[in-house]
Amino acid sequence: MTRSRAQDTNVCGVTAAIAVIDGKWKTVLLWLLESGPRRPGEIRRRLPGLSEKVLTQALREMEADGLVHREVHEGLPLKTEYSLTPFGRDLAEALAPLSDWGHRRLERLTPVGPATP
């Protein structure tokens, strides 16, 4: 899905929402930021497969979509923190039932007991 779909007013609401969270890392970033503000270095430590470039791009897109607030604290060195906006919290809450469904699906895929021949 392209970024332009996130701005297209002629698509259904689900498509518009998915366009905003499309990609490997955005839902994980939403989940991580739900518990409070995080610095980029902390995010990268918590998500080892996430490169600095991809993290920066995802956070910039999420900021442009109004999901994330970027705050730079003065001082040396500069300290940058990212947090969810109220709009981002709304999205995280809206995704909670989908997350629950996903966990139920994963439980169905897990064998319950020993396989019978």
Biopython code that builds the backbone (N, CA, C, O; Angstrom):
import numpy as np
from Bio.PDB.StructureBuilder import StructureBuilder

atoms = [
    (1, "MET", "N", (0.846, -1.166, 0.000)),
    (1, "MET", "CA", (0.000, 0.000, 0.000)),
    (1, "MET", "C", (0.897, 1.237, 0.000)),
    (1, "MET", "O", (1.925, 1.268, 0.677)),
    (2, "THR", "N", (0.516, 2.216, -0.736)),
    (2, "THR", "CA", (1.348, 3.411, -0.832)),
    (2, "THR", "C", (0.950, 4.443, 0.215)),
    (2, "THR", "O", (-0.172, 4.425, 0.723)),
    (3, "ARG", "N", (1.871, 5.335, 0.530)),
    (3, "ARG", "CA", (1.595, 6.398, 1.500)),
    (3, "ARG", "C", (0.462, 7.298, 1.021)),
    (3, "ARG", "O", (-0.264, 7.867, 1.836)),
    (4, "SER", "N", (0.306, 7.432, -0.292)),
    (4, "SER", "CA", (-0.756, 8.301, -0.801)),
    (4, "SER", "C", (-2.141, 7.783, -0.416)),
    (4, "SER", "O", (-3.088, 8.565, -0.339)),
    (5, "ARG", "N", (-2.276, 6.475, -0.172)),
    (5, "ARG", "CA", (-3.572, 5.924, 0.231)),
    (5, "ARG", "C", (-3.978, 6.441, 1.608)),
    (5, "ARG", "O", (-5.166, 6.507, 1.925)),
    (6, "ALA", "N", (-2.993, 6.806, 2.423)),
    (6, "ALA", "CA", (-3.295, 7.327, 3.753)),
    (6, "ALA", "C", (-3.949, 8.708, 3.670)),
    (6, "ALA", "O", (-4.567, 9.162, 4.633)),
    (7, "GLN", "N", (-3.816, 9.370, 2.529)),
    (7, "GLN", "CA", (-4.366, 10.712, 2.346)),
    (7, "GLN", "C", (-5.598, 10.724, 1.431)),
    (7, "GLN", "O", (-6.250, 11.756, 1.276)),
    (8, "ASP", "N", (-5.908, 9.581, 0.834)),
    (8, "ASP", "CA", (-7.000, 9.488, -0.136)),
    (8, "ASP", "C", (-8.340, 9.471, 0.595)),
    (8, "ASP", "O", (-8.598, 8.574, 1.399)),
    (9, "THR", "N", (-9.187, 10.451, 0.321)),
    (9, "THR", "CA", (-10.486, 10.528, 0.984)),
    (9, "THR", "C", (-11.535, 9.651, 0.313)),
    (9, "THR", "O", (-12.660, 9.552, 0.802)),
    (10, "ASN", "N", (-11.183, 9.012, -0.802)),
    (10, "ASN", "CA", (-12.130, 8.174, -1.534)),
    (10, "ASN", "C", (-11.915, 6.686, -1.300)),
    (10, "ASN", "O", (-12.178, 5.877, -2.189)),
    (11, "VAL", "N", (-11.440, 6.316, -0.115)),
    (11, "VAL", "CA", (-11.271, 4.906, 0.226)),
    (11, "VAL", "C", (-12.087, 4.621, 1.481)),
    (11, "VAL", "O", (-12.485, 5.541, 2.195)),
    (12, "CYS", "N", (-12.333, 3.340, 1.743)),
    (12, "CYS", "CA", (-13.083, 3.005, 2.952)),
    (12, "CYS", "C", (-12.225, 3.284, 4.179)),
    (12, "CYS", "O", (-11.004, 3.394, 4.076)),
    (13, "GLY", "N", (-12.858, 3.399, 5.325)),
    (13, "GLY", "CA", (-12.162, 3.735, 6.559)),
    (13, "GLY", "C", (-11.108, 2.719, 6.957)),
    (13, "GLY", "O", (-10.051, 3.091, 7.466)),
    (14, "VAL", "N", (-11.383, 1.438, 6.732)),
    (14, "VAL", "CA", (-10.410, 0.405, 7.091)),
    (14, "VAL", "C", (-9.153, 0.562, 6.241)),
    (14, "VAL", "O", (-8.039, 0.444, 6.752)),
    (15, "THR", "N", (-9.325, 0.826, 4.960)),
    (15, "THR", "CA", (-8.174, 1.035, 4.072)),
    (15, "THR", "C", (-7.374, 2.249, 4.520)),
    (15, "THR", "O", (-6.143, 2.216, 4.515)),
    (16, "ALA", "N", (-8.058, 3.314, 4.904)),
    (16, "ALA", "CA", (-7.373, 4.522, 5.368)),
    (16, "ALA", "C", (-6.590, 4.241, 6.644)),
    (16, "ALA", "O", (-5.476, 4.737, 6.809)),
    (17, "ALA", "N", (-7.162, 3.451, 7.547)),
    (17, "ALA", "CA", (-6.472, 3.118, 8.799)),
    (17, "ALA", "C", (-5.266, 2.223, 8.535)),
    (17, "ALA", "O", (-4.194, 2.443, 9.099)),
    (18, "ILE", "N", (-5.435, 1.226, 7.689)),
    (18, "ILE", "CA", (-4.334, 0.309, 7.392)),
    (18, "ILE", "C", (-3.198, 1.045, 6.691)),
    (18, "ILE", "O", (-2.030, 0.719, 6.902)),
    (19, "ALA", "N", (-3.520, 2.018, 5.871)),
    (19, "ALA", "CA", (-2.475, 2.793, 5.192)),
    (19, "ALA", "C", (-1.588, 3.517, 6.199)),
    (19, "ALA", "O", (-0.397, 3.709, 5.951)),
    (20, "VAL", "N", (-2.159, 3.917, 7.328)),
    (20, "VAL", "CA", (-1.404, 4.636, 8.347)),
    (20, "VAL", "C", (-0.492, 3.698, 9.141)),
    (20, "VAL", "O", (0.581, 4.112, 9.579)),
    (21, "ILE", "N", (-0.903, 2.449, 9.329)),
    (21, "ILE", "CA", (-0.105, 1.503, 10.121)),
    (21, "ILE", "C", (0.620, 0.490, 9.260)),
    (21, "ILE", "O", (1.212, -0.458, 9.775)),
    (22, "ASP", "N", (0.578, 0.685, 7.951)),
    (22, "ASP", "CA", (1.213, -0.246, 7.024)),
    (22, "ASP", "C", (2.718, -0.303, 7.269)),
    (22, "ASP", "O", (3.350, 0.716, 7.547)),
    (23, "GLY", "N", (3.264, -1.463, 7.166)),
    (23, "GLY", "CA", (4.694, -1.653, 7.353)),
    (23, "GLY", "C", (4.960, -2.582, 8.516)),
    (23, "GLY", "O", (4.069, -2.884, 9.310)),
    (24, "LYS", "N", (6.177, -3.022, 8.604)),
    (24, "LYS", "CA", (6.566, -4.015, 9.596)),
    (24, "LYS", "C", (6.610, -3.474, 11.017)),
    (24, "LYS", "O", (6.351, -4.222, 11.960)),
    (25, "TRP", "N", (6.927, -2.204, 11.198)),
    (25, "TRP", "CA", (7.264, -1.695, 12.521)),
    (25, "TRP", "C", (6.233, -0.774, 13.168)),
    (25, "TRP", "O", (6.291, -0.567, 14.380)),
    (26, "LYS", "N", (5.309, -0.224, 12.421)),
    (26, "LYS", "CA", (4.443, 0.809, 12.994)),
    (26, "LYS", "C", (3.526, 0.289, 14.094)),
    (26, "LYS", "O", (3.328, 0.976, 15.097)),
    (27, "THR", "N", (2.965, -0.897, 13.935)),
    (27, "THR", "CA", (2.104, -1.408, 15.004)),
    (27, "THR", "C", (2.928, -1.711, 16.251)),
    (27, "THR", "O", (2.455, -1.499, 17.368)),
    (28, "VAL", "N", (4.150, -2.202, 16.078)),
    (28, "VAL", "CA", (5.019, -2.471, 17.215)),
    (28, "VAL", "C", (5.398, -1.158, 17.904)),
    (28, "VAL", "O", (5.454, -1.090, 19.132)),
    (29, "LEU", "N", (5.658, -0.121, 17.111)),
    (29, "LEU", "CA", (5.979, 1.186, 17.689)),
    (29, "LEU", "C", (4.793, 1.748, 18.471)),
    (29, "LEU", "O", (4.973, 2.309, 19.552)),
    (30, "LEU", "N", (3.587, 1.602, 17.933)),
    (30, "LEU", "CA", (2.392, 2.033, 18.665)),
    (30, "LEU", "C", (2.309, 1.319, 20.005)),
    (30, "LEU", "O", (2.076, 1.944, 21.039)),
    (31, "TRP", "N", (2.500, 0.004, 19.978)),
    (31, "TRP", "CA", (2.429, -0.805, 21.192)),
    (31, "TRP", "C", (3.486, -0.350, 22.207)),
    (31, "TRP", "O", (3.198, -0.217, 23.396)),
    (32, "LEU", "N", (4.692, -0.118, 21.731)),
    (32, "LEU", "CA", (5.787, 0.278, 22.607)),
    (32, "LEU", "C", (5.555, 1.662, 23.210)),
    (32, "LEU", "O", (5.835, 1.885, 24.388)),
    (33, "LEU", "N", (5.046, 2.587, 22.403)),
    (33, "LEU", "CA", (4.834, 3.955, 22.876)),
    (33, "LEU", "C", (3.588, 4.091, 23.753)),
    (33, "LEU", "O", (3.404, 5.110, 24.418)),
    (34, "GLU", "N", (2.736, 3.070, 23.755)),
    (34, "GLU", "CA", (1.558, 3.112, 24.622)),
    (34, "GLU", "C", (1.942, 3.221, 26.093)),
    (34, "GLU", "O", (1.214, 3.822, 26.883)),
    (35, "SER", "N", (3.073, 2.647, 26.460)),
    (35, "SER", "CA", (3.477, 2.638, 27.865)),
    (35, "SER", "C", (4.212, 3.911, 28.282)),
    (35, "SER", "O", (4.572, 4.061, 29.450)),
    (36, "GLY", "N", (4.440, 4.832, 27.337)),
    (36, "GLY", "CA", (5.059, 6.100, 27.700)),
    (36, "GLY", "C", (6.092, 6.546, 26.688)),
    (36, "GLY", "O", (6.425, 5.812, 25.758)),
    (37, "PRO", "N", (6.602, 7.766, 26.875)),
    (37, "PRO", "CA", (7.591, 8.326, 25.945)),
    (37, "PRO", "C", (8.854, 7.471, 25.900)),
    (37, "PRO", "O", (9.264, 6.881, 26.900)),
    (38, "ARG", "N", (9.453, 7.421, 24.724)),
    (38, "ARG", "CA", (10.684, 6.647, 24.524)),
    (38, "ARG", "C", (11.662, 7.454, 23.703)),
    (38, "ARG", "O", (11.283, 8.220, 22.817)),
    (39, "ARG", "N", (12.942, 7.263, 24.020)),
    (39, "ARG", "CA", (14.012, 7.847, 23.216)),
    (39, "ARG", "C", (14.338, 6.876, 22.081)),
    (39, "ARG", "O", (14.151, 5.669, 22.230)),
    (40, "PRO", "N", (14.824, 7.391, 20.947)),
    (40, "PRO", "CA", (15.119, 6.507, 19.805)),
    (40, "PRO", "C", (16.070, 5.365, 20.150)),
    (40, "PRO", "O", (15.871, 4.237, 19.699)),
    (41, "GLY", "N", (17.100, 5.646, 20.941)),
    (41, "GLY", "CA", (18.049, 4.592, 21.307)),
    (41, "GLY", "C", (17.385, 3.481, 22.095)),
    (41, "GLY", "O", (17.696, 2.305, 21.906)),
    (42, "GLU", "N", (16.478, 3.850, 22.973)),
    (42, "GLU", "CA", (15.750, 2.856, 23.764)),
    (42, "GLU", "C", (14.856, 2.009, 22.859)),
    (42, "GLU", "O", (14.764, 0.793, 23.028)),
    (43, "ILE", "N", (14.202, 2.656, 21.904)),
    (43, "ILE", "CA", (13.350, 1.918, 20.964)),
    (43, "ILE", "C", (14.188, 0.900, 20.192)),
    (43, "ILE", "O", (13.785, -0.252, 20.033)),
    (44, "ARG", "N", (15.344, 1.329, 19.717)),
    (44, "ARG", "CA", (16.199, 0.421, 18.940)),
    (44, "ARG", "C", (16.697, -0.745, 19.780)),
    (44, "ARG", "O", (16.814, -1.864, 19.280)),
    (45, "ARG", "N", (16.991, -0.496, 21.048)),
    (45, "ARG", "CA", (17.418, -1.595, 21.930)),
    (45, "ARG", "C", (16.289, -2.592, 22.149)),
    (45, "ARG", "O", (16.527, -3.797, 22.237)),
    (46, "ARG", "N", (15.063, -2.091, 22.238)),
    (46, "ARG", "CA", (13.906, -2.969, 22.460)),
    (46, "ARG", "C", (13.511, -3.729, 21.202)),
    (46, "ARG", "O", (12.879, -4.783, 21.281)),
    (47, "LEU", "N", (13.885, -3.188, 20.030)),
    (47, "LEU", "CA", (13.532, -3.806, 18.746)),
    (47, "LEU", "C", (14.811, -4.016, 17.934)),
    (47, "LEU", "O", (15.099, -3.232, 17.030)),
    (48, "PRO", "N", (15.584, -5.067, 18.243)),
    (48, "PRO", "CA", (16.919, -5.239, 17.661)),
    (48, "PRO", "C", (16.966, -5.313, 16.134)),
    (48, "PRO", "O", (17.986, -4.945, 15.553)),
    (49, "GLY", "N", (15.930, -5.764, 15.471)),
    (49, "GLY", "CA", (15.968, -5.859, 14.012)),
    (49, "GLY", "C", (15.664, -4.558, 13.297)),
    (49, "GLY", "O", (15.679, -4.509, 12.067)),
    (50, "LEU", "N", (15.388, -3.508, 14.047)),
    (50, "LEU", "CA", (14.981, -2.218, 13.477)),
    (50, "LEU", "C", (16.200, -1.324, 13.291)),
    (50, "LEU", "O", (16.883, -0.992, 14.259)),
    (51, "SER", "N", (16.472, -0.937, 12.055)),
    (51, "SER", "CA", (17.613, -0.062, 11.783)),
    (51, "SER", "C", (17.260, 1.387, 12.127)),
    (51, "SER", "O", (16.087, 1.751, 12.203)),
    (52, "GLU", "N", (18.279, 2.191, 12.331)),
    (52, "GLU", "CA", (18.069, 3.608, 12.645)),
    (52, "GLU", "C", (17.327, 4.311, 11.513)),
    (52, "GLU", "O", (16.442, 5.133, 11.757)),
    (53, "LYS", "N", (17.690, 3.985, 10.281)),
    (53, "LYS", "CA", (17.056, 4.613, 9.118)),
    (53, "LYS", "C", (15.566, 4.298, 9.068)),
    (53, "LYS", "O", (14.749, 5.197, 8.871)),
    (54, "VAL", "N", (15.206, 3.032, 9.244)),
    (54, "VAL", "CA", (13.802, 2.622, 9.177)),
    (54, "VAL", "C", (13.027, 3.200, 10.361)),
    (54, "VAL", "O", (11.881, 3.624, 10.208)),
    (55, "LEU", "N", (13.653, 3.219, 11.545)),
    (55, "LEU", "CA", (13.000, 3.812, 12.709)),
    (55, "LEU", "C", (12.697, 5.283, 12.463)),
    (55, "LEU", "O", (11.583, 5.741, 12.717)),
    (56, "THR", "N", (13.677, 6.018, 11.974)),
    (56, "THR", "CA", (13.488, 7.447, 11.694)),
    (56, "THR", "C", (12.372, 7.659, 10.686)),
    (56, "THR", "O", (11.523, 8.531, 10.872)),
    (57, "GLN", "N", (12.367, 6.864, 9.618)),
    (57, "GLN", "CA", (11.331, 7.000, 8.589)),
    (57, "GLN", "C", (9.946, 6.693, 9.159)),
    (57, "GLN", "O", (8.994, 7.430, 8.906)),
    (58, "ALA", "N", (9.831, 5.617, 9.921)),
    (58, "ALA", "CA", (8.533, 5.238, 10.482)),
    (58, "ALA", "C", (8.035, 6.313, 11.452)),
    (58, "ALA", "O", (6.862, 6.684, 11.409)),
    (59, "LEU", "N", (8.908, 6.811, 12.318)),
    (59, "LEU", "CA", (8.499, 7.841, 13.277)),
    (59, "LEU", "C", (8.112, 9.136, 12.572)),
    (59, "LEU", "O", (7.162, 9.803, 12.983)),
    (60, "ARG", "N", (8.829, 9.494, 11.527)),
    (60, "ARG", "CA", (8.465, 10.708, 10.765)),
    (60, "ARG", "C", (7.095, 10.558, 10.118)),
    (60, "ARG", "O", (6.292, 11.490, 10.137)),
    (61, "GLU", "N", (6.825, 9.378, 9.542)),
    (61, "GLU", "CA", (5.519, 9.148, 8.922)),
    (61, "GLU", "C", (4.421, 9.160, 9.981)),
    (61, "GLU", "O", (3.346, 9.717, 9.759)),
    (62, "MET", "N", (4.689, 8.550, 11.122)),
    (62, "MET", "CA", (3.695, 8.531, 12.190)),
    (62, "MET", "C", (3.458, 9.933, 12.749)),
    (62, "MET", "O", (2.340, 10.277, 13.132)),
    (63, "GLU", "N", (4.514, 10.732, 12.791)),
    (63, "GLU", "CA", (4.366, 12.131, 13.227)),
    (63, "GLU", "C", (3.534, 12.906, 12.205)),
    (63, "GLU", "O", (2.651, 13.677, 12.582)),
    (64, "ALA", "N", (3.809, 12.705, 10.919)),
    (64, "ALA", "CA", (3.055, 13.385, 9.861)),
    (64, "ALA", "C", (1.577, 12.979, 9.877)),
    (64, "ALA", "O", (0.708, 13.773, 9.518)),
    (65, "ASP", "N", (1.302, 11.749, 10.292)),
    (65, "ASP", "CA", (-0.077, 11.262, 10.369)),
    (65, "ASP", "C", (-0.765, 11.648, 11.674)),
    (65, "ASP", "O", (-1.931, 11.316, 11.887)),
    (66, "GLY", "N", (-0.039, 12.352, 12.551)),
    (66, "GLY", "CA", (-0.630, 12.826, 13.791)),
    (66, "GLY", "C", (-0.694, 11.794, 14.903)),
    (66, "GLY", "O", (-1.420, 11.986, 15.878)),
    (67, "LEU", "N", (0.054, 10.700, 14.776)),
    (67, "LEU", "CA", (0.025, 9.635, 15.772)),
    (67, "LEU", "C", (1.066, 9.815, 16.863)),
    (67, "LEU", "O", (0.871, 9.391, 18.003)),
    (68, "VAL", "N", (2.177, 10.452, 16.500)),
    (68, "VAL", "CA", (3.340, 10.541, 17.389)),
    (68, "VAL", "C", (3.744, 12.001, 17.555)),
    (68, "VAL", "O", (3.697, 12.793, 16.614)),
    (69, "HIS", "N", (4.138, 12.325, 18.772)),
    (69, "HIS", "CA", (4.672, 13.660, 19.070)),
    (69, "HIS", "C", (6.170, 13.525, 19.313)),
    (69, "HIS", "O", (6.611, 12.652, 20.060)),
    (70, "ARG", "N", (6.935, 14.386, 18.682)),
    (70, "ARG", "CA", (8.389, 14.412, 18.852)),
    (70, "ARG", "C", (8.740, 15.628, 19.687)),
    (70, "ARG", "O", (8.372, 16.755, 19.355)),
    (71, "GLU", "N", (9.460, 15.385, 20.781)),
    (71, "GLU", "CA", (9.866, 16.488, 21.642)),
    (71, "GLU", "C", (11.374, 16.466, 21.815)),
    (71, "GLU", "O", (11.962, 15.446, 22.175)),
    (72, "VAL", "N", (11.993, 17.620, 21.549)),
    (72, "VAL", "CA", (13.433, 17.744, 21.706)),
    (72, "VAL", "C", (13.688, 18.595, 22.945)),
    (72, "VAL", "O", (13.258, 19.746, 23.026)),
    (73, "HIS", "N", (14.398, 18.004, 23.910)),
    (73, "HIS", "CA", (14.749, 18.713, 25.145)),
    (73, "HIS", "C", (16.111, 19.367, 24.955)),
    (73, "HIS", "O", (17.055, 18.746, 24.465)),
    (74, "GLU", "N", (16.192, 20.618, 25.347)),
    (74, "GLU", "CA", (17.446, 21.357, 25.226)),
    (74, "GLU", "C", (18.494, 20.783, 26.174)),
    (74, "GLU", "O", (18.171, 20.106, 27.150)),
    (75, "GLY", "N", (19.721, 21.061, 25.872)),
    (75, "GLY", "CA", (20.837, 20.588, 26.674)),
    (75, "GLY", "C", (21.792, 19.820, 25.795)),
    (75, "GLY", "O", (21.490, 19.509, 24.643)),
    (76, "LEU", "N", (22.932, 19.522, 26.342)),
    (76, "LEU", "CA", (23.924, 18.750, 25.596)),
    (76, "LEU", "C", (24.127, 17.418, 26.271)),
    (76, "LEU", "O", (24.430, 17.388, 27.464)),
    (77, "PRO", "N", (23.981, 16.349, 25.589)),
    (77, "PRO", "CA", (23.503, 16.258, 24.212)),
    (77, "PRO", "C", (21.990, 16.486, 24.154)),
    (77, "PRO", "O", (21.291, 16.367, 25.160)),
    (78, "LEU", "N", (21.498, 16.819, 22.947)),
    (78, "LEU", "CA", (20.061, 16.982, 22.767)),
    (78, "LEU", "C", (19.369, 15.663, 23.081)),
    (78, "LEU", "O", (19.872, 14.589, 22.750)),
    (79, "LYS", "N", (18.238, 15.756, 23.708)),
    (79, "LYS", "CA", (17.481, 14.563, 24.084)),
    (79, "LYS", "C", (16.144, 14.603, 23.360)),
    (79, "LYS", "O", (15.344, 15.513, 23.574)),
    (80, "THR", "N", (15.905, 13.621, 22.509)),
    (80, "THR", "CA", (14.662, 13.539, 21.752)),
    (80, "THR", "C", (13.815, 12.409, 22.313)),
    (80, "THR", "O", (14.313, 11.310, 22.558)),
    (81, "GLU", "N", (12.538, 12.684, 22.513)),
    (81, "GLU", "CA", (11.598, 11.663, 22.965)),
    (81, "GLU", "C", (10.393, 11.644, 22.053)),
    (81, "GLU", "O", (9.959, 12.672, 21.532)),
    (82, "TYR", "N", (9.867, 10.449, 21.875)),
    (82, "TYR", "CA", (8.652, 10.265, 21.091)),
    (82, "TYR", "C", (7.563, 9.719, 22.001)),
    (82, "TYR", "O", (7.816, 8.865, 22.851)),
    (83, "SER", "N", (6.355, 10.220, 21.813)),
    (83, "SER", "CA", (5.209, 9.752, 22.577)),
    (83, "SER", "C", (3.990, 9.730, 21.669)),
    (83, "SER", "O", (3.976, 10.353, 20.608)),
    (84, "LEU", "N", (2.970, 9.004, 22.102)),
    (84, "LEU", "CA", (1.732, 8.975, 21.328)),
    (84, "LEU", "C", (0.936, 10.247, 21.570)),
    (84, "LEU", "O", (0.891, 10.761, 22.688)),
    (85, "THR", "N", (0.324, 10.739, 20.536)),
    (85, "THR", "CA", (-0.621, 11.844, 20.658)),
    (85, "THR", "C", (-1.964, 11.243, 21.091)),
    (85, "THR", "O", (-2.118, 10.022, 21.074)),
    (86, "PRO", "N", (-2.919, 12.061, 21.472)),
    (86, "PRO", "CA", (-4.252, 11.518, 21.754)),
    (86, "PRO", "C", (-4.831, 10.754, 20.544)),
    (86, "PRO", "O", (-5.514, 9.744, 20.714)),
    (87, "PHE", "N", (-4.554, 11.237, 19.345)),
    (87, "PHE", "CA", (-5.020, 10.563, 18.125)),
    (87, "PHE", "C", (-4.337, 9.201, 17.984)),
    (87, "PHE", "O", (-4.967, 8.231, 17.562)),
    (88, "GLY", "N", (-3.058, 9.126, 18.334)),
    (88, "GLY", "CA", (-2.332, 7.862, 18.308)),
    (88, "GLY", "C", (-2.867, 6.895, 19.346)),
    (88, "GLY", "O", (-2.959, 5.695, 19.089)),
    (89, "ARG", "N", (-3.223, 7.408, 20.524)),
    (89, "ARG", "CA", (-3.827, 6.558, 21.557)),
    (89, "ARG", "C", (-5.176, 6.017, 21.088)),
    (89, "ARG", "O", (-5.515, 4.862, 21.346)),
    (90, "ASP", "N", (-5.944, 6.865, 20.393)),
    (90, "ASP", "CA", (-7.222, 6.400, 19.825)),
    (90, "ASP", "C", (-6.999, 5.221, 18.890)),
    (90, "ASP", "O", (-7.734, 4.234, 18.930)),
    (91, "LEU", "N", (-5.978, 5.332, 18.048)),
    (91, "LEU", "CA", (-5.683, 4.251, 17.111)),
    (91, "LEU", "C", (-5.257, 2.995, 17.866)),
    (91, "LEU", "O", (-5.703, 1.896, 17.535)),
    (92, "ALA", "N", (-4.409, 3.143, 18.865)),
    (92, "ALA", "CA", (-3.966, 1.989, 19.655)),
    (92, "ALA", "C", (-5.162, 1.295, 20.311)),
    (92, "ALA", "O", (-5.230, 0.066, 20.342)),
    (93, "GLU", "N", (-6.096, 2.081, 20.830)),
    (93, "GLU", "CA", (-7.308, 1.509, 21.428)),
    (93, "GLU", "C", (-8.175, 0.812, 20.384)),
    (93, "GLU", "O", (-8.763, -0.237, 20.651)),
    (94, "ALA", "N", (-8.248, 1.401, 19.199)),
    (94, "ALA", "CA", (-9.042, 0.789, 18.130)),
    (94, "ALA", "C", (-8.422, -0.529, 17.667)),
    (94, "ALA", "O", (-9.138, -1.430, 17.229)),
    (95, "LEU", "N", (-7.109, -0.646, 17.761)),
    (95, "LEU", "CA", (-6.424, -1.865, 17.332)),
    (95, "LEU", "C", (-6.473, -2.975, 18.384)),
    (95, "LEU", "O", (-6.187, -4.129, 18.066)),
    (96, "ALA", "N", (-6.825, -2.653, 19.619)),
    (96, "ALA", "CA", (-6.835, -3.654, 20.695)),
    (96, "ALA", "C", (-7.713, -4.864, 20.364)),
    (96, "ALA", "O", (-7.260, -5.991, 20.561)),
    (97, "PRO", "N", (-8.945, -4.689, 19.870)),
    (97, "PRO", "CA", (-9.736, -5.876, 19.516)),
    (97, "PRO", "C", (-9.098, -6.698, 18.387)),
    (97, "PRO", "O", (-9.208, -7.924, 18.376)),
    (98, "LEU", "N", (-8.446, -6.039, 17.458)),
    (98, "LEU", "CA", (-7.755, -6.761, 16.393)),
    (98, "LEU", "C", (-6.595, -7.566, 16.968)),
    (98, "LEU", "O", (-6.346, -8.691, 16.535)),
    (99, "SER", "N", (-5.891, -7.002, 17.930)),
    (99, "SER", "CA", (-4.815, -7.711, 18.612)),
    (99, "SER", "C", (-5.355, -8.939, 19.337)),
    (99, "SER", "O", (-4.767, -10.019, 19.270)),
    (100, "ASP", "N", (-6.474, -8.767, 20.028)),
    (100, "ASP", "CA", (-7.097, -9.900, 20.725)),
    (100, "ASP", "C", (-7.449, -11.013, 19.734)),
    (100, "ASP", "O", (-7.204, -12.190, 19.997)),
    (101, "TRP", "N", (-8.017, -10.630, 18.610)),
    (101, "TRP", "CA", (-8.366, -11.605, 17.574)),
    (101, "TRP", "C", (-7.111, -12.328, 17.090)),
    (101, "TRP", "O", (-7.122, -13.546, 16.910)),
    (102, "GLY", "N", (-6.031, -11.576, 16.881)),
    (102, "GLY", "CA", (-4.780, -12.174, 16.424)),
    (102, "GLY", "C", (-4.233, -13.187, 17.421)),
    (102, "GLY", "O", (-3.736, -14.242, 17.026)),
    (103, "HIS", "N", (-4.320, -12.872, 18.716)),
    (103, "HIS", "CA", (-3.862, -13.813, 19.741)),
    (103, "HIS", "C", (-4.722, -15.074, 19.741)),
    (103, "HIS", "O", (-4.204, -16.181, 19.890)),
    (104, "ARG", "N", (-6.039, -14.907, 19.573)),
    (104, "ARG", "CA", (-6.923, -16.089, 19.496)),
    (104, "ARG", "C", (-6.575, -16.938, 18.283)),
    (104, "ARG", "O", (-6.593, -18.167, 18.359)),
    (105, "ARG", "N", (-6.262, -16.302, 17.180)),
    (105, "ARG", "CA", (-5.868, -17.040, 15.977)),
    (105, "ARG", "C", (-4.587, -17.829, 16.229)),
    (105, "ARG", "O", (-4.484, -18.995, 15.850)),
    (106, "LEU", "N", (-3.618, -17.191, 16.865)),
    (106, "LEU", "CA", (-2.357, -17.878, 17.156)),
    (106, "LEU", "C", (-2.574, -19.073, 18.081)),
    (106, "LEU", "O", (-1.926, -20.107, 17.926)),
    (107, "GLU", "N", (-3.485, -18.930, 19.043)),
    (107, "GLU", "CA", (-3.806, -20.055, 19.932)),
    (107, "GLU", "C", (-4.387, -21.218, 19.144)),
    (107, "GLU", "O", (-4.103, -22.377, 19.449)),
    (108, "ARG", "N", (-5.195, -20.922, 18.136)),
    (108, "ARG", "CA", (-5.783, -21.986, 17.308)),
    (108, "ARG", "C", (-4.725, -22.713, 16.503)),
    (108, "ARG", "O", (-4.887, -23.890, 16.181)),
    (109, "LEU", "N", (-3.638, -22.021, 16.174)),
    (109, "LEU", "CA", (-2.577, -22.633, 15.388)),
    (109, "LEU", "C", (-1.652, -23.499, 16.238)),
    (109, "LEU", "O", (-0.926, -24.342, 15.711)),
    (110, "THR", "N", (-1.680, -23.290, 17.551)),
    (110, "THR", "CA", (-0.797, -24.025, 18.454)),
    (110, "THR", "C", (-1.436, -25.349, 18.824)),
    (110, "THR", "O", (-2.579, -25.376, 19.282)),
    (111, "PRO", "N", (-0.706, -26.466, 18.632)),
    (111, "PRO", "CA", (-1.281, -27.749, 19.012)),
    (111, "PRO", "C", (-1.547, -27.804, 20.514)),
    (111, "PRO", "O", (-0.735, -27.334, 21.310)),
    (112, "VAL", "N", (-2.699, -28.383, 20.901)),
    (112, "VAL", "CA", (-3.115, -28.411, 22.296)),
    (112, "VAL", "C", (-2.442, -29.550, 23.057)),
    (112, "VAL", "O", (-2.050, -29.360, 24.208)),
    (113, "GLY", "N", (-2.305, -30.669, 22.476)),
    (113, "GLY", "CA", (-1.738, -31.827, 23.172)),
    (113, "GLY", "C", (-0.930, -32.664, 22.202)),
    (113, "GLY", "O", (-0.658, -32.240, 21.079)),
    (114, "PRO", "N", (-0.550, -33.847, 22.636)),
    (114, "PRO", "CA", (0.226, -34.695, 21.730)),
    (114, "PRO", "C", (-0.609, -35.101, 20.529)),
    (114, "PRO", "O", (-1.805, -35.371, 20.638)),
    (115, "ALA", "N", (0.038, -35.136, 19.404)),
    (115, "ALA", "CA", (-0.639, -35.507, 18.161)),
    (115, "ALA", "C", (-1.039, -36.972, 18.216)),
    (115, "ALA", "O", (-0.282, -37.823, 18.683)),
    (116, "THR", "N", (-2.240, -37.248, 17.731)),
    (116, "THR", "CA", (-2.684, -38.647, 17.675)),
    (116, "THR", "C", (-2.354, -39.204, 16.311)),
    (116, "THR", "O", (-2.479, -38.514, 15.299)),
    (117, "PRO", "N", (-1.926, -40.470, 16.285)),
    (117, "PRO", "CA", (-1.561, -41.057, 14.973)),
    (117, "PRO", "C", (-2.743, -41.280, 14.082)),
    (117, "PRO", "O", (-2.588, -41.762, 12.960)),
]
sb = StructureBuilder()
sb.init_structure("model")
sb.init_model(0)
sb.init_chain("A")
sb.init_seg("    ")
for serial, (resi, resn, name, xyz) in enumerate(atoms, 1):
    if name == "N":
        sb.init_residue(resn, " ", resi, " ")
    sb.init_atom(name, np.array(xyz, "f"), 0.0, 1.0, " ", f" {name:<3s}", serial, name[0])
structure = sb.get_structure()
